[in-house]
Amino acid sequence: MTTLFVLDVPENTPIAAVAGQDPAVMIDRVGPYYRIVSDAPIVIDRRATKARHAVWYSSVAGLHRSRITQWDKDAMRIEPR
């Protein structure tokens, strides 16, 4: 299971929304965070989120049993550990 936590603030809402377009991804809230979960790797296209670089590179609040294998100007990829 791949799990990504993103703080629920207006700047990060598009990141969660784009992640949620993948039918394999489930999104809910835990406290002040979006919890983004999938049995498969989570891949989020930065351009689709329209996030500025500063927002993009500060969006990850935490991971659970997961690791970041790509996080550049194009995409973020989270895979199970």
N, CA, C and O atoms as a Maestro MAE file, in Angstrom:
{
 s_m_m2io_version
 :::
 2.0.0
}

f_m_ct {
 s_m_title
 :::
 protein
 m_atom[324] {
  # First column is atom index #
  i_m_mmod_type
  r_m_x_coord
  r_m_y_coord
  r_m_z_coord
  i_m_residue_number
  s_m_chain_name
  s_m_pdb_residue_name
  s_m_pdb_atom_name
  i_m_atomic_number
  :::
  1 25 0.848 -1.171 0.000 1 A "MET " " N  " 7
  2 3 0.000 0.000 0.000 1 A "MET " " CA " 6
  3 2 0.894 1.235 0.000 1 A "MET " " C  " 6
  4 15 1.843 1.325 0.779 1 A "MET " " O  " 8
  5 25 0.591 2.168 -0.863 2 A "THR " " N  " 7
  6 3 1.320 3.421 -0.988 2 A "THR " " CA " 6
  7 2 0.484 4.520 -0.347 2 A "THR " " C  " 6
  8 15 -0.696 4.663 -0.668 2 A "THR " " O  " 8
  9 25 1.078 5.302 0.556 3 A "THR " " N  " 7
  10 3 0.323 6.344 1.251 3 A "THR " " CA " 6
  11 2 1.128 7.636 1.289 3 A "THR " " C  " 6
  12 15 2.287 7.659 1.704 3 A "THR " " O  " 8
  13 25 0.483 8.706 0.845 4 A "LEU " " N  " 7
  14 3 1.060 10.045 0.820 4 A "LEU " " CA " 6
  15 2 0.141 10.965 1.605 4 A "LEU " " C  " 6
  16 15 -1.078 10.911 1.441 4 A "LEU " " O  " 8
  17 25 0.713 11.810 2.458 5 A "PHE " " N  " 7
  18 3 -0.047 12.815 3.189 5 A "PHE " " CA " 6
  19 2 0.329 14.195 2.676 5 A "PHE " " C  " 6
  20 15 1.507 14.514 2.519 5 A "PHE " " O  " 8
  21 25 -0.694 15.014 2.414 6 A "VAL " " N  " 7
  22 3 -0.521 16.379 1.929 6 A "VAL " " CA " 6
  23 2 -1.397 17.281 2.793 6 A "VAL " " C  " 6
  24 15 -2.571 16.981 3.009 6 A "VAL " " O  " 8
  25 25 -0.836 18.378 3.288 7 A "LEU " " N  " 7
  26 3 -1.605 19.297 4.123 7 A "LEU " " CA " 6
  27 2 -2.789 19.843 3.332 7 A "LEU " " C  " 6
  28 15 -2.650 20.241 2.175 7 A "LEU " " O  " 8
  29 25 -3.953 19.855 3.972 8 A "ASP " " N  " 7
  30 3 -5.183 20.344 3.334 8 A "ASP " " CA " 6
  31 2 -5.227 21.869 3.434 8 A "ASP " " C  " 6
  32 15 -5.835 22.435 4.343 8 A "ASP " " O  " 8
  33 25 -4.568 22.513 2.476 9 A "VAL " " N  " 7
  34 3 -4.606 23.968 2.320 9 A "VAL " " CA " 6
  35 2 -4.943 24.253 0.859 9 A "VAL " " C  " 6
  36 15 -4.708 23.397 0.007 9 A "VAL " " O  " 8
  37 25 -5.481 25.418 0.548 10 A "PRO " " N  " 7
  38 3 -5.903 25.700 -0.827 10 A "PRO " " CA " 6
  39 2 -4.824 25.459 -1.883 10 A "PRO " " C  " 6
  40 15 -5.131 25.011 -2.988 10 A "PRO " " O  " 8
  41 25 -3.578 25.750 -1.559 11 A "GLU " " N  " 7
  42 3 -2.502 25.573 -2.536 11 A "GLU " " CA " 6
  43 2 -2.309 24.110 -2.922 11 A "GLU " " C  " 6
  44 15 -1.896 23.817 -4.044 11 A "GLU " " O  " 8
  45 25 -2.607 23.182 -1.999 12 A "ASN " " N  " 7
  46 3 -2.392 21.755 -2.255 12 A "ASN " " CA " 6
  47 2 -3.623 21.035 -2.779 12 A "ASN " " C  " 6
  48 15 -3.524 19.882 -3.199 12 A "ASN " " O  " 8
  49 25 -4.774 21.683 -2.763 13 A "THR " " N  " 7
  50 3 -6.001 21.037 -3.238 13 A "THR " " CA " 6
  51 2 -5.862 20.489 -4.661 13 A "THR " " C  " 6
  52 15 -6.308 19.369 -4.909 13 A "THR " " O  " 8
  53 25 -5.261 21.227 -5.613 14 A "PRO " " N  " 7
  54 3 -5.115 20.671 -6.963 14 A "PRO " " CA " 6
  55 2 -4.226 19.423 -7.008 14 A "PRO " " C  " 6
  56 15 -4.418 18.561 -7.865 14 A "PRO " " O  " 8
  57 25 -3.273 19.320 -6.109 15 A "ILE " " N  " 7
  58 3 -2.399 18.144 -6.082 15 A "ILE " " CA " 6
  59 2 -3.222 16.917 -5.708 15 A "ILE " " C  " 6
  60 15 -3.109 15.875 -6.353 15 A "ILE " " O  " 8
  61 25 -4.045 17.033 -4.674 16 A "ALA " " N  " 7
  62 3 -4.914 15.923 -4.279 16 A "ALA " " CA " 6
  63 2 -5.935 15.623 -5.371 16 A "ALA " " C  " 6
  64 15 -6.235 14.459 -5.636 16 A "ALA " " O  " 8
  65 25 -6.467 16.655 -6.000 17 A "ALA " " N  " 7
  66 3 -7.468 16.455 -7.048 17 A "ALA " " CA " 6
  67 2 -6.894 15.697 -8.239 17 A "ALA " " C  " 6
  68 15 -7.539 14.791 -8.767 17 A "ALA " " O  " 8
  69 25 -5.694 16.059 -8.663 18 A "VAL " " N  " 7
  70 3 -5.068 15.359 -9.789 18 A "VAL " " CA " 6
  71 2 -4.748 13.916 -9.409 18 A "VAL " " C  " 6
  72 15 -4.949 13.006 -10.213 18 A "VAL " " O  " 8
  73 25 -4.255 13.701 -8.203 19 A "ALA " " N  " 7
  74 3 -3.985 12.329 -7.755 19 A "ALA " " CA " 6
  75 2 -5.267 11.505 -7.771 19 A "ALA " " C  " 6
  76 15 -5.251 10.335 -8.152 19 A "ALA " " O  " 8
  77 25 -6.375 12.111 -7.361 20 A "GLY " " N  " 7
  78 3 -7.657 11.419 -7.303 20 A "GLY " " CA " 6
  79 2 -8.275 11.095 -8.638 20 A "GLY " " C  " 6
  80 15 -9.262 10.361 -8.690 20 A "GLY " " O  " 8
  81 25 -7.728 11.617 -9.727 21 A "GLN " " N  " 7
  82 3 -8.235 11.269 -11.057 21 A "GLN " " CA " 6
  83 2 -7.886 9.840 -11.453 21 A "GLN " " C  " 6
  84 15 -8.512 9.266 -12.344 21 A "GLN " " O  " 8
  85 25 -6.895 9.276 -10.797 22 A "ASP " " N  " 7
  86 3 -6.520 7.880 -11.035 22 A "ASP " " CA " 6
  87 2 -7.529 6.999 -10.303 22 A "ASP " " C  " 6
  88 15 -7.685 7.133 -9.089 22 A "ASP " " O  " 8
  89 25 -8.224 6.094 -11.015 23 A "PRO " " N  " 7
  90 3 -9.231 5.265 -10.349 23 A "PRO " " CA " 6
  91 2 -8.662 4.334 -9.279 23 A "PRO " " C  " 6
  92 15 -9.416 3.828 -8.448 23 A "PRO " " O  " 8
  93 25 -7.357 4.100 -9.281 24 A "ALA " " N  " 7
  94 3 -6.729 3.233 -8.286 24 A "ALA " " CA " 6
  95 2 -6.429 3.974 -6.989 24 A "ALA " " C  " 6
  96 15 -6.024 3.361 -6.002 24 A "ALA " " O  " 8
  97 25 -6.627 5.289 -6.986 25 A "VAL " " N  " 7
  98 3 -6.275 6.132 -5.831 25 A "VAL " " CA " 6
  99 2 -7.523 6.477 -5.022 25 A "VAL " " C  " 6
  100 15 -8.561 6.842 -5.575 25 A "VAL " " O  " 8
  101 25 -7.399 6.355 -3.710 26 A "MET " " N  " 7
  102 3 -8.465 6.775 -2.793 26 A "MET " " CA " 6
  103 2 -7.945 7.951 -1.976 26 A "MET " " C  " 6
  104 15 -6.794 7.955 -1.540 26 A "MET " " O  " 8
  105 25 -8.800 8.946 -1.775 27 A "ILE " " N  " 7
  106 3 -8.410 10.123 -0.998 27 A "ILE " " CA " 6
  107 2 -9.426 10.325 0.113 27 A "ILE " " C  " 6
  108 15 -10.635 10.297 -0.117 27 A "ILE " " O  " 8
  109 25 -8.914 10.530 1.324 28 A "ASP " " N  " 7
  110 3 -9.754 10.928 2.434 28 A "ASP " " CA " 6
  111 2 -8.970 11.930 3.270 28 A "ASP " " C  " 6
  112 15 -7.882 12.353 2.877 28 A "ASP " " O  " 8
  113 25 -9.512 12.307 4.409 29 A "ARG " " N  " 7
  114 3 -8.831 13.279 5.264 29 A "ARG " " CA " 6
  115 2 -8.549 12.655 6.620 29 A "ARG " " C  " 6
  116 15 -9.373 11.931 7.179 29 A "ARG " " O  " 8
  117 25 -7.379 12.949 7.127 30 A "VAL " " N  " 7
  118 3 -6.973 12.561 8.473 30 A "VAL " " CA " 6
  119 2 -6.497 13.843 9.139 30 A "VAL " " C  " 6
  120 15 -5.447 14.379 8.786 30 A "VAL " " O  " 8
  121 25 -7.260 14.328 10.088 31 A "GLY " " N  " 7
  122 3 -6.923 15.607 10.702 31 A "GLY " " CA " 6
  123 2 -6.846 16.679 9.628 31 A "GLY " " C  " 6
  124 15 -7.758 16.792 8.808 31 A "GLY " " O  " 8
  125 25 -5.775 17.469 9.613 32 A "PRO " " N  " 7
  126 3 -5.657 18.540 8.621 32 A "PRO " " CA " 6
  127 2 -4.965 18.099 7.321 32 A "PRO " " C  " 6
  128 15 -4.454 18.938 6.578 32 A "PRO " " O  " 8
  129 25 -4.946 16.797 7.046 33 A "TYR " " N  " 7
  130 3 -4.218 16.280 5.887 33 A "TYR " " CA " 6
  131 2 -5.126 15.516 4.931 33 A "TYR " " C  " 6
  132 15 -6.097 14.879 5.340 33 A "TYR " " O  " 8
  133 25 -4.781 15.596 3.634 34 A "TYR " " N  " 7
  134 3 -5.317 14.648 2.676 34 A "TYR " " CA " 6
  135 2 -4.481 13.389 2.808 34 A "TYR " " C  " 6
  136 15 -3.253 13.461 2.852 34 A "TYR " " O  " 8
  137 25 -5.129 12.243 2.870 35 A "ARG " " N  " 7
  138 3 -4.418 10.964 2.816 35 A "ARG " " CA " 6
  139 2 -4.716 10.383 1.441 35 A "ARG " " C  " 6
  140 15 -5.870 10.121 1.101 35 A "ARG " " O  " 8
  141 25 -3.668 10.187 0.658 36 A "ILE " " N  " 7
  142 3 -3.772 9.694 -0.714 36 A "ILE " " CA " 6
  143 2 -3.204 8.279 -0.711 36 A "ILE " " C  " 6
  144 15 -2.020 8.087 -0.432 36 A "ILE " " O  " 8
  145 25 -4.038 7.289 -1.018 37 A "VAL " " N  " 7
  146 3 -3.674 5.882 -0.858 37 A "VAL " " CA " 6
  147 2 -3.944 5.114 -2.143 37 A "VAL " " C  " 6
  148 15 -4.924 5.369 -2.842 37 A "VAL " " O  " 8
  149 25 -3.053 4.163 -2.443 38 A "SER " " N  " 7
  150 3 -3.236 3.294 -3.603 38 A "SER " " CA " 6
  151 2 -2.472 1.993 -3.388 38 A "SER " " C  " 6
  152 15 -1.459 1.962 -2.689 38 A "SER " " O  " 8
  153 25 -2.969 0.925 -3.994 39 A "ASP " " N  " 7
  154 3 -2.226 -0.339 -3.993 39 A "ASP " " CA " 6
  155 2 -1.095 -0.293 -5.013 39 A "ASP " " C  " 6
  156 15 -0.149 -1.078 -4.942 39 A "ASP " " O  " 8
  157 25 -1.200 0.624 -5.954 40 A "ALA " " N  " 7
  158 3 -0.188 0.805 -7.004 40 A "ALA " " CA " 6
  159 2 0.605 2.073 -6.690 40 A "ALA " " C  " 6
  160 15 0.230 2.822 -5.789 40 A "ALA " " O  " 8
  161 25 1.689 2.322 -7.415 41 A "PRO " " N  " 7
  162 3 2.387 3.598 -7.235 41 A "PRO " " CA " 6
  163 2 1.446 4.776 -7.506 41 A "PRO " " C  " 6
  164 15 0.538 4.685 -8.332 41 A "PRO " " O  " 8
  165 25 1.678 5.863 -6.806 42 A "ILE " " N  " 7
  166 3 0.925 7.099 -7.010 42 A "ILE " " CA " 6
  167 2 1.784 8.003 -7.884 42 A "ILE " " C  " 6
  168 15 2.929 8.300 -7.543 42 A "ILE " " O  " 8
  169 25 1.231 8.437 -9.005 43 A "VAL " " N  " 7
  170 3 1.955 9.321 -9.917 43 A "VAL " " CA " 6
  171 2 1.113 10.573 -10.132 43 A "VAL " " C  " 6
  172 15 -0.053 10.492 -10.516 43 A "VAL " " O  " 8
  173 25 1.724 11.743 -9.877 44 A "ILE " " N  " 7
  174 3 1.024 13.011 -10.021 44 A "ILE " " CA " 6
  175 2 1.824 13.889 -10.977 44 A "ILE " " C  " 6
  176 15 3.008 14.141 -10.755 44 A "ILE " " O  " 8
  177 25 1.176 14.351 -12.035 45 A "ASP " " N  " 7
  178 3 1.803 15.216 -13.025 45 A "ASP " " CA " 6
  179 2 1.764 16.663 -12.519 45 A "ASP " " C  " 6
  180 15 0.683 17.204 -12.285 45 A "ASP " " O  " 8
  181 25 2.922 17.288 -12.350 46 A "ARG " " N  " 7
  182 3 2.958 18.642 -11.808 46 A "ARG " " CA " 6
  183 2 2.226 19.642 -12.691 46 A "ARG " " C  " 6
  184 15 1.504 20.499 -12.180 46 A "ARG " " O  " 8
  185 25 2.393 19.551 -13.975 47 A "ARG " " N  " 7
  186 3 1.750 20.524 -14.867 47 A "ARG " " CA " 6
  187 2 0.235 20.434 -14.789 47 A "ARG " " C  " 6
  188 15 -0.453 21.447 -14.912 47 A "ARG " " O  " 8
  189 25 -0.289 19.239 -14.586 48 A "ALA " " N  " 7
  190 3 -1.744 19.081 -14.456 48 A "ALA " " CA " 6
  191 2 -2.264 19.761 -13.186 48 A "ALA " " C  " 6
  192 15 -3.412 20.203 -13.142 48 A "ALA " " O  " 8
  193 25 -1.425 19.842 -12.165 49 A "THR " " N  " 7
  194 3 -1.834 20.492 -10.914 49 A "THR " " CA " 6
  195 2 -1.750 22.014 -11.006 49 A "THR " " C  " 6
  196 15 -2.387 22.725 -10.230 49 A "THR " " O  " 8
  197 25 -0.969 22.503 -11.948 50 A "LYS " " N  " 7
  198 3 -0.696 23.936 -12.112 50 A "LYS " " CA " 6
  199 2 -0.022 24.529 -10.876 50 A "LYS " " C  " 6
  200 15 -0.103 25.733 -10.632 50 A "LYS " " O  " 8
  201 25 0.643 23.673 -10.103 51 A "ALA " " N  " 7
  202 3 1.342 24.131 -8.898 51 A "ALA " " CA " 6
  203 2 2.656 24.809 -9.262 51 A "ALA " " C  " 6
  204 15 3.409 24.324 -10.107 51 A "ALA " " O  " 8
  205 25 2.913 25.920 -8.620 52 A "ARG " " N  " 7
  206 3 4.210 26.569 -8.771 52 A "ARG " " CA " 6
  207 2 5.262 25.674 -8.129 52 A "ARG " " C  " 6
  208 15 4.943 24.836 -7.286 52 A "ARG " " O  " 8
  209 25 6.496 25.853 -8.524 53 A "HIS " " N  " 7
  210 3 7.566 24.987 -8.004 53 A "HIS " " CA " 6
  211 2 7.666 25.039 -6.484 53 A "HIS " " C  " 6
  212 15 7.862 24.002 -5.850 53 A "HIS " " O  " 8
  213 25 7.538 26.211 -5.889 54 A "ALA " " N  " 7
  214 3 7.650 26.331 -4.433 54 A "ALA " " CA " 6
  215 2 6.565 25.514 -3.731 54 A "ALA " " C  " 6
  216 15 6.836 24.858 -2.725 54 A "ALA " " O  " 8
  217 25 5.357 25.550 -4.247 55 A "VAL " " N  " 7
  218 3 4.263 24.762 -3.673 55 A "VAL " " CA " 6
  219 2 4.518 23.281 -3.910 55 A "VAL " " C  " 6
  220 15 4.362 22.467 -3.000 55 A "VAL " " O  " 8
  221 25 4.905 22.935 -5.119 56 A "TRP " " N  " 7
  222 3 5.152 21.539 -5.493 56 A "TRP " " CA " 6
  223 2 6.183 20.893 -4.570 56 A "TRP " " C  " 6
  224 15 5.959 19.798 -4.053 56 A "TRP " " O  " 8
  225 25 7.291 21.559 -4.369 57 A "TYR " " N  " 7
  226 3 8.382 20.969 -3.581 57 A "TYR " " CA " 6
  227 2 8.150 21.053 -2.068 57 A "TYR " " C  " 6
  228 15 8.958 20.532 -1.299 57 A "TYR " " O  " 8
  229 25 7.086 21.685 -1.635 58 A "SER " " N  " 7
  230 3 6.774 21.720 -0.204 58 A "SER " " CA " 6
  231 2 5.467 20.995 0.114 58 A "SER " " C  " 6
  232 15 4.968 21.091 1.235 58 A "SER " " O  " 8
  233 25 4.913 20.278 -0.849 59 A "SER " " N  " 7
  234 3 3.581 19.688 -0.677 59 A "SER " " CA " 6
  235 2 3.550 18.396 0.140 59 A "SER " " C  " 6
  236 15 2.520 18.085 0.737 59 A "SER " " O  " 8
  237 25 4.627 17.648 0.184 60 A "VAL " " N  " 7
  238 3 4.617 16.368 0.900 60 A "VAL " " CA " 6
  239 2 4.736 16.615 2.401 60 A "VAL " " C  " 6
  240 15 5.714 17.188 2.879 60 A "VAL " " O  " 8
  241 25 3.714 16.167 3.130 61 A "ALA " " N  " 7
  242 3 3.735 16.297 4.591 61 A "ALA " " CA " 6
  243 2 4.229 15.013 5.240 61 A "ALA " " C  " 6
  244 15 4.779 15.043 6.340 61 A "ALA " " O  " 8
  245 25 4.034 13.888 4.564 62 A "GLY " " N  " 7
  246 3 4.485 12.625 5.131 62 A "GLY " " CA " 6
  247 2 4.170 11.451 4.230 62 A "GLY " " C  " 6
  248 15 3.393 11.558 3.281 62 A "GLY " " O  " 8
  249 25 4.793 10.329 4.550 63 A "LEU " " N  " 7
  250 3 4.595 9.068 3.829 63 A "LEU " " CA " 6
  251 2 4.402 7.964 4.860 63 A "LEU " " C  " 6
  252 15 4.886 8.064 5.987 63 A "LEU " " O  " 8
  253 25 3.693 6.916 4.469 64 A "HIS " " N  " 7
  254 3 3.560 5.746 5.329 64 A "HIS " " CA " 6
  255 2 3.906 4.508 4.512 64 A "HIS " " C  " 6
  256 15 3.231 4.180 3.536 64 A "HIS " " O  " 8
  257 25 4.961 3.835 4.924 65 A "ARG " " N  " 7
  258 3 5.439 2.628 4.232 65 A "ARG " " CA " 6
  259 2 5.609 2.867 2.734 65 A "ARG " " C  " 6
  260 15 5.312 1.999 1.914 65 A "ARG " " O  " 8
  261 25 6.085 4.042 2.399 66 A "SER " " N  " 7
  262 3 6.248 4.452 1.006 66 A "SER " " CA " 6
  263 2 7.545 5.223 0.859 66 A "SER " " C  " 6
  264 15 8.165 5.622 1.844 66 A "SER " " O  " 8
  265 25 7.949 5.428 -0.402 67 A "ARG " " N  " 7
  266 3 9.142 6.234 -0.667 67 A "ARG " " CA " 6
  267 2 8.933 7.014 -1.953 67 A "ARG " " C  " 6
  268 15 8.204 6.588 -2.849 67 A "ARG " " O  " 8
  269 25 9.581 8.152 -2.024 68 A "ILE " " N  " 7
  270 3 9.519 8.983 -3.224 68 A "ILE " " CA " 6
  271 2 10.593 8.484 -4.186 68 A "ILE " " C  " 6
  272 15 11.776 8.461 -3.845 68 A "ILE " " O  " 8
  273 25 10.184 8.089 -5.378 69 A "THR " " N  " 7
  274 3 11.152 7.637 -6.381 69 A "THR " " CA " 6
  275 2 11.327 8.658 -7.504 69 A "THR " " C  " 6
  276 15 12.265 8.558 -8.295 69 A "THR " " O  " 8
  277 25 10.437 9.628 -7.574 70 A "GLN " " N  " 7
  278 3 10.586 10.741 -8.517 70 A "GLN " " CA " 6
  279 2 9.882 11.945 -7.914 70 A "GLN " " C  " 6
  280 15 8.752 11.845 -7.436 70 A "GLN " " O  " 8
  281 25 10.560 13.075 -7.944 71 A "TRP " " N  " 7
  282 3 9.951 14.326 -7.483 71 A "TRP " " CA " 6
  283 2 10.730 15.443 -8.142 71 A "TRP " " C  " 6
  284 15 11.655 16.011 -7.561 71 A "TRP " " O  " 8
  285 25 10.341 15.742 -9.353 72 A "ASP " " N  " 7
  286 3 11.036 16.763 -10.123 72 A "ASP " " CA " 6
  287 2 10.014 17.723 -10.721 72 A "ASP " " C  " 6
  288 15 8.843 17.710 -10.342 72 A "ASP " " O  " 8
  289 25 10.461 18.551 -11.652 73 A "LYS " " N  " 7
  290 3 9.569 19.558 -12.226 73 A "LYS " " CA " 6
  291 2 8.452 18.960 -13.066 73 A "LYS " " C  " 6
  292 15 7.502 19.658 -13.420 73 A "LYS " " O  " 8
  293 25 8.554 17.671 -13.389 74 A "ASP " " N  " 7
  294 3 7.540 17.027 -14.226 74 A "ASP " " CA " 6
  295 2 6.503 16.235 -13.435 74 A "ASP " " C  " 6
  296 15 5.308 16.315 -13.719 74 A "ASP " " O  " 8
  297 25 6.956 15.476 -12.448 75 A "ALA " " N  " 7
  298 3 6.029 14.564 -11.764 75 A "ALA " " CA " 6
  299 2 6.540 14.165 -10.390 75 A "ALA " " C  " 6
  300 15 7.711 14.338 -10.051 75 A "ALA " " O  " 8
  301 25 5.611 13.623 -9.617 76 A "MET " " N  " 7
  302 3 5.939 12.997 -8.336 76 A "MET " " CA " 6
  303 2 5.492 11.542 -8.427 76 A "MET " " C  " 6
  304 15 4.379 11.255 -8.868 76 A "MET " " O  " 8
  305 25 6.359 10.631 -8.010 77 A "ARG " " N  " 7
  306 3 6.015 9.208 -8.018 77 A "ARG " " CA " 6
  307 2 6.335 8.656 -6.636 77 A "ARG " " C  " 6
  308 15 7.460 8.761 -6.147 77 A "ARG " " O  " 8
  309 25 5.309 8.063 -6.016 78 A "ILE " " N  " 7
  310 3 5.434 7.464 -4.698 78 A "ILE " " CA " 6
  311 2 5.186 5.969 -4.869 78 A "ILE " " C  " 6
  312 15 4.200 5.556 -5.480 78 A "ILE " " O  " 8
  313 25 6.098 5.164 -4.317 79 A "GLU " " N  " 7
  314 3 5.971 3.713 -4.437 79 A "GLU " " CA " 6
  315 2 6.016 3.073 -3.051 79 A "GLU " " C  " 6
  316 15 6.547 3.657 -2.107 79 A "GLU " " O  " 8
  317 25 5.453 1.867 -2.938 80 A "PRO " " N  " 7
  318 3 5.553 1.184 -1.646 80 A "PRO " " CA " 6
  319 2 6.994 0.860 -1.306 80 A "PRO " " C  " 6
  320 15 7.820 0.642 -2.193 80 A "PRO " " O  " 8
  321 25 7.288 0.831 -0.026 81 A "ARG " " N  " 7
  322 3 8.640 0.487 0.425 81 A "ARG " " CA " 6
  323 2 8.895 -0.976 0.309 81 A "ARG " " C  " 6
  324 15 9.984 -1.442 0.645 81 A "ARG " " O  " 8
  :::
 }
 m_bond[323] {
  # First column is bond index #
  i_m_from
  i_m_to
  i_m_order
  :::
  1 1 2 1
  2 2 3 1
  3 3 4 2
  4 3 5 1
  5 5 6 1
  6 6 7 1
  7 7 8 2
  8 7 9 1
  9 9 10 1
  10 10 11 1
  11 11 12 2
  12 11 13 1
  13 13 14 1
  14 14 15 1
  15 15 16 2
  16 15 17 1
  17 17 18 1
  18 18 19 1
  19 19 20 2
  20 19 21 1
  21 21 22 1
  22 22 23 1
  23 23 24 2
  24 23 25 1
  25 25 26 1
  26 26 27 1
  27 27 28 2
  28 27 29 1
  29 29 30 1
  30 30 31 1
  31 31 32 2
  32 31 33 1
  33 33 34 1
  34 34 35 1
  35 35 36 2
  36 35 37 1
  37 37 38 1
  38 38 39 1
  39 39 40 2
  40 39 41 1
  41 41 42 1
  42 42 43 1
  43 43 44 2
  44 43 45 1
  45 45 46 1
  46 46 47 1
  47 47 48 2
  48 47 49 1
  49 49 50 1
  50 50 51 1
  51 51 52 2
  52 51 53 1
  53 53 54 1
  54 54 55 1
  55 55 56 2
  56 55 57 1
  57 57 58 1
  58 58 59 1
  59 59 60 2
  60 59 61 1
  61 61 62 1
  62 62 63 1
  63 63 64 2
  64 63 65 1
  65 65 66 1
  66 66 67 1
  67 67 68 2
  68 67 69 1
  69 69 70 1
  70 70 71 1
  71 71 72 2
  72 71 73 1
  73 73 74 1
  74 74 75 1
  75 75 76 2
  76 75 77 1
  77 77 78 1
  78 78 79 1
  79 79 80 2
  80 79 81 1
  81 81 82 1
  82 82 83 1
  83 83 84 2
  84 83 85 1
  85 85 86 1
  86 86 87 1
  87 87 88 2
  88 87 89 1
  89 89 90 1
  90 90 91 1
  91 91 92 2
  92 91 93 1
  93 93 94 1
  94 94 95 1
  95 95 96 2
  96 95 97 1
  97 97 98 1
  98 98 99 1
  99 99 100 2
  100 99 101 1
  101 101 102 1
  102 102 103 1
  103 103 104 2
  104 103 105 1
  105 105 106 1
  106 106 107 1
  107 107 108 2
  108 107 109 1
  109 109 110 1
  110 110 111 1
  111 111 112 2
  112 111 113 1
  113 113 114 1
  114 114 115 1
  115 115 116 2
  116 115 117 1
  117 117 118 1
  118 118 119 1
  119 119 120 2
  120 119 121 1
  121 121 122 1
  122 122 123 1
  123 123 124 2
  124 123 125 1
  125 125 126 1
  126 126 127 1
  127 127 128 2
  128 127 129 1
  129 129 130 1
  130 130 131 1
  131 131 132 2
  132 131 133 1
  133 133 134 1
  134 134 135 1
  135 135 136 2
  136 135 137 1
  137 137 138 1
  138 138 139 1
  139 139 140 2
  140 139 141 1
  141 141 142 1
  142 142 143 1
  143 143 144 2
  144 143 145 1
  145 145 146 1
  146 146 147 1
  147 147 148 2
  148 147 149 1
  149 149 150 1
  150 150 151 1
  151 151 152 2
  152 151 153 1
  153 153 154 1
  154 154 155 1
  155 155 156 2
  156 155 157 1
  157 157 158 1
  158 158 159 1
  159 159 160 2
  160 159 161 1
  161 161 162 1
  162 162 163 1
  163 163 164 2
  164 163 165 1
  165 165 166 1
  166 166 167 1
  167 167 168 2
  168 167 169 1
  169 169 170 1
  170 170 171 1
  171 171 172 2
  172 171 173 1
  173 173 174 1
  174 174 175 1
  175 175 176 2
  176 175 177 1
  177 177 178 1
  178 178 179 1
  179 179 180 2
  180 179 181 1
  181 181 182 1
  182 182 183 1
  183 183 184 2
  184 183 185 1
  185 185 186 1
  186 186 187 1
  187 187 188 2
  188 187 189 1
  189 189 190 1
  190 190 191 1
  191 191 192 2
  192 191 193 1
  193 193 194 1
  194 194 195 1
  195 195 196 2
  196 195 197 1
  197 197 198 1
  198 198 199 1
  199 199 200 2
  200 199 201 1
  201 201 202 1
  202 202 203 1
  203 203 204 2
  204 203 205 1
  205 205 206 1
  206 206 207 1
  207 207 208 2
  208 207 209 1
  209 209 210 1
  210 210 211 1
  211 211 212 2
  212 211 213 1
  213 213 214 1
  214 214 215 1
  215 215 216 2
  216 215 217 1
  217 217 218 1
  218 218 219 1
  219 219 220 2
  220 219 221 1
  221 221 222 1
  222 222 223 1
  223 223 224 2
  224 223 225 1
  225 225 226 1
  226 226 227 1
  227 227 228 2
  228 227 229 1
  229 229 230 1
  230 230 231 1
  231 231 232 2
  232 231 233 1
  233 233 234 1
  234 234 235 1
  235 235 236 2
  236 235 237 1
  237 237 238 1
  238 238 239 1
  239 239 240 2
  240 239 241 1
  241 241 242 1
  242 242 243 1
  243 243 244 2
  244 243 245 1
  245 245 246 1
  246 246 247 1
  247 247 248 2
  248 247 249 1
  249 249 250 1
  250 250 251 1
  251 251 252 2
  252 251 253 1
  253 253 254 1
  254 254 255 1
  255 255 256 2
  256 255 257 1
  257 257 258 1
  258 258 259 1
  259 259 260 2
  260 259 261 1
  261 261 262 1
  262 262 263 1
  263 263 264 2
  264 263 265 1
  265 265 266 1
  266 266 267 1
  267 267 268 2
  268 267 269 1
  269 269 270 1
  270 270 271 1
  271 271 272 2
  272 271 273 1
  273 273 274 1
  274 274 275 1
  275 275 276 2
  276 275 277 1
  277 277 278 1
  278 278 279 1
  279 279 280 2
  280 279 281 1
  281 281 282 1
  282 282 283 1
  283 283 284 2
  284 283 285 1
  285 285 286 1
  286 286 287 1
  287 287 288 2
  288 287 289 1
  289 289 290 1
  290 290 291 1
  291 291 292 2
  292 291 293 1
  293 293 294 1
  294 294 295 1
  295 295 296 2
  296 295 297 1
  297 297 298 1
  298 298 299 1
  299 299 300 2
  300 299 301 1
  301 301 302 1
  302 302 303 1
  303 303 304 2
  304 303 305 1
  305 305 306 1
  306 306 307 1
  307 307 308 2
  308 307 309 1
  309 309 310 1
  310 310 311 1
  311 311 312 2
  312 311 313 1
  313 313 314 1
  314 314 315 1
  315 315 316 2
  316 315 317 1
  317 317 318 1
  318 318 319 1
  319 319 320 2
  320 319 321 1
  321 321 322 1
  322 322 323 1
  323 323 324 2
  :::
 }
}
